[in-house]
Amino acid sequence: MDKYRLICPKCGKIYGKYDMVCPTDGTLLRTEYSKVRFKPCDLPGIWKFYNWLPVEGIIKKRYRKNSNLQK
């Protein structure tokens, strides 16, 4: 199983990672994670939840010299 899967709590059908509601009954999908215990990552901010976020990787920041703006 992937990091997580989306399941309709009413009909039990499994949906793709970009779906939010069941097209059959309009129920909000429930997320079921492959890991049952949360272990935070050694990353800043929201990224400490990386293992439970619907992301595939981390984009590293690149800054211009003498500026706080990202490229």
Secondary structure, DSSP 4 states (H G I P E B T S, - for coil): --SEEEE-TTT--EE-TT--B-TTT-PBPEEEES-SS----S-SGGGGGGGGSS-S--PPP-B-TT-SSB-
